[in-house]
Amino acid sequence: AFNLGGHSNHSVFWKNLSPNGGGEPEGELAEAIKDAFGSFDGFKKQFTAVATGIQGSGWAVLAYDTIGQRLTT
């Protein structure tokens, strides 16, 4: 399961690359990040902490919790 998960995450990663990507999010996503983490920097700090604590490549995901109605890492 661990290796298959890594393959699946890599597939999503490569499909999401964009020549104009990067920078801070805008609009609804930016507001949701601010609500959940206090700021974009707060999000980056938590996201990095989660990713570096995981075995292997350190995959972490920003997801929307439909029950809690909030973003989570």
Backbone as CSV, one residue per row, in Angstrom:
resi,resn,N_x,N_y,N_z,CA_x,CA_y,CA_z,C_x,C_y,C_z
1,ALA,0.822,-1.190,0.000,0.000,0.000,0.000,0.870,1.259,0.000
2,PHE,1.981,1.218,0.764,2.842,2.400,0.860,3.403,2.781,-0.503
3,ASN,3.944,1.796,-1.243,4.539,2.093,-2.549,3.487,2.493,-3.576
4,LEU,2.327,1.871,-3.530,1.252,2.250,-4.452,0.790,3.677,-4.165
5,GLY,0.725,4.031,-2.884,0.352,5.400,-2.523,1.349,6.405,-3.078
6,GLY,2.645,6.067,-3.008,3.680,6.947,-3.555,3.531,7.121,-5.051
7,HIS,3.222,6.021,-5.740,3.018,6.089,-7.193,1.814,6.977,-7.514
8,SER,0.728,6.775,-6.791,-0.481,7.577,-7.033,-0.219,9.059,-6.790
9,ASN,0.493,9.371,-5.707,0.796,10.773,-5.406,1.708,11.389,-6.455
10,HIS,2.686,10.631,-6.951,3.555,11.143,-8.014,2.743,11.426,-9.281
11,SER,1.806,10.545,-9.608,0.978,10.745,-10.802,0.183,12.042,-10.701
12,VAL,-0.405,12.298,-9.542,-1.153,13.543,-9.332,-0.206,14.741,-9.420
13,PHE,0.969,14.623,-8.792,1.955,15.706,-8.799,2.310,16.116,-10.220
14,TRP,2.666,15.157,-11.074,3.095,15.483,-12.436,1.966,16.109,-13.242
15,LYS,0.727,15.685,-13.017,-0.412,16.240,-13.753,-0.756,17.663,-13.309
16,ASN,-0.329,18.044,-12.108,-0.669,19.362,-11.575,0.382,20.428,-11.827
17,LEU,1.494,20.078,-12.431,2.524,21.073,-12.723,2.022,22.040,-13.789
18,SER,2.409,23.276,-13.658,1.963,24.300,-14.592,3.109,25.259,-14.880
19,PRO,3.271,25.681,-16.138,4.349,26.625,-16.445,4.155,27.974,-15.748
20,ASN,2.925,28.297,-15.395,2.649,29.572,-14.725,2.297,29.377,-13.249
21,GLY,2.627,28.215,-12.705,2.292,27.913,-11.314,3.191,28.641,-10.336
22,GLY,2.875,28.480,-9.077,3.689,29.082,-8.027,3.020,30.287,-7.417
23,GLY,3.637,30.790,-6.385,3.075,31.945,-5.704,1.999,31.550,-4.718
24,GLU,1.432,32.547,-4.099,0.395,32.299,-3.103,-0.962,32.142,-3.779
25,PRO,-1.823,31.303,-3.191,-3.163,31.139,-3.757,-3.977,32.419,-3.594
26,GLU,-5.024,32.517,-4.390,-5.908,33.682,-4.355,-7.346,33.218,-4.196
27,GLY,-8.224,34.142,-3.950,-9.653,33.861,-3.926,-10.088,32.967,-2.774
28,GLU,-11.022,32.057,-3.072,-11.610,31.196,-2.048,-10.576,30.332,-1.341
29,LEU,-9.617,29.803,-2.097,-8.599,28.962,-1.476,-7.762,29.770,-0.495
30,ALA,-7.376,30.976,-0.871,-6.594,31.833,0.024,-7.367,32.123,1.310
31,GLU,-8.652,32.400,1.187,-9.480,32.674,2.369,-9.615,31.437,3.250
32,ALA,-9.801,30.276,2.633,-9.928,29.035,3.402,-8.627,28.711,4.137
33,ILE,-7.493,28.954,3.495,-6.192,28.733,4.140,-6.028,29.688,5.316
34,LYS,-6.399,30.942,5.127,-6.301,31.930,6.214,-7.192,31.530,7.389
35,ASP,-8.408,31.064,7.091,-9.331,30.641,8.151,-8.797,29.432,8.915
36,ALA,-8.206,28.482,8.195,-7.765,27.232,8.816,-6.413,27.335,9.511
37,PHE,-5.506,28.151,8.960,-4.124,28.160,9.448,-3.645,29.532,9.921
38,GLY,-4.491,30.538,9.821,-4.119,31.877,10.263,-3.487,32.730,9.187
39,SER,-2.708,32.109,8.317,-2.039,32.814,7.222,-1.446,31.778,6.276
40,PHE,-0.981,32.238,5.117,-0.327,31.324,4.187,0.981,30.821,4.785
41,ASP,1.703,31.689,5.499,2.935,31.254,6.164,2.642,30.210,7.240
42,GLY,1.546,30.381,7.975,1.143,29.386,8.968,0.845,28.049,8.326
43,PHE,0.172,28.091,7.169,-0.096,26.866,6.418,1.205,26.199,5.994
44,LYS,2.132,26.977,5.424,3.400,26.401,4.955,4.170,25.754,6.101
45,LYS,4.154,26.387,7.261,4.865,25.847,8.423,4.270,24.503,8.839
46,GLN,2.945,24.432,8.945,2.301,23.180,9.345,2.469,22.115,8.269
47,PHE,2.298,22.489,7.020,2.401,21.542,5.914,3.805,20.945,5.851
48,THR,4.822,21.788,6.021,6.208,21.317,6.013,6.464,20.371,7.177
49,ALA,5.945,20.692,8.353,6.120,19.824,9.520,5.482,18.459,9.294
50,VAL,4.297,18.444,8.693,3.619,17.179,8.404,4.416,16.379,7.375
51,ALA,4.844,17.028,6.307,5.552,16.338,5.220,6.883,15.760,5.677
52,THR,7.616,16.476,6.497,8.934,15.990,6.911,8.840,14.894,7.964
53,GLY,7.666,14.679,8.518,7.481,13.618,9.500,6.990,12.314,8.916
54,ILE,6.913,12.226,7.591,6.382,11.037,6.925,7.518,10.247,6.293
55,GLN,7.421,8.924,6.384,8.404,8.025,5.786,8.477,8.231,4.270
56,GLY,9.649,8.029,3.710,9.816,8.062,2.256,9.910,9.471,1.718
57,SER,9.154,9.735,0.668,9.231,11.016,-0.030,8.639,12.172,0.768
58,GLY,7.917,11.882,1.820,7.332,12.939,2.637,6.094,13.560,2.028
59,TRP,5.241,12.740,1.428,4.023,13.265,0.829,3.091,13.797,1.898
60,ALA,2.587,14.962,1.681,1.546,15.543,2.526,0.489,16.115,1.584
61,VAL,-0.725,16.192,2.074,-1.832,16.634,1.230,-2.640,17.699,1.962
62,LEU,-2.996,18.740,1.252,-3.966,19.704,1.753,-5.321,19.198,1.285
63,ALA,-6.209,18.914,2.235,-7.503,18.327,1.895,-8.624,19.117,2.558
64,TYR,-9.826,18.911,2.049,-11.004,19.533,2.644,-11.780,18.471,3.400
65,ASP,-11.973,18.692,4.686,-12.734,17.792,5.548,-14.210,18.165,5.417
66,THR,-14.983,17.318,4.743,-16.392,17.642,4.499,-17.234,17.578,5.767
67,ILE,-16.806,16.784,6.741,-17.557,16.708,7.994,-17.258,17.938,8.857
68,GLY,-15.979,18.261,9.007,-15.587,19.422,9.799,-15.712,20.737,9.052
69,GLN,-15.951,20.650,7.731,-16.111,21.838,6.887,-14.899,22.761,6.965
70,ARG,-13.679,22.150,6.829,-12.457,22.955,6.911,-11.324,22.277,6.163
71,LEU,-10.283,23.044,5.881,-9.072,22.492,5.290,-8.248,21.819,6.376
72,THR,-7.503,20.792,5.982,-6.640,20.078,6.910,-5.438,19.519,6.161
73,THR,-4.350,19.276,6.893,-3.174,18.646,6.288,-3.068,17.233,6.788
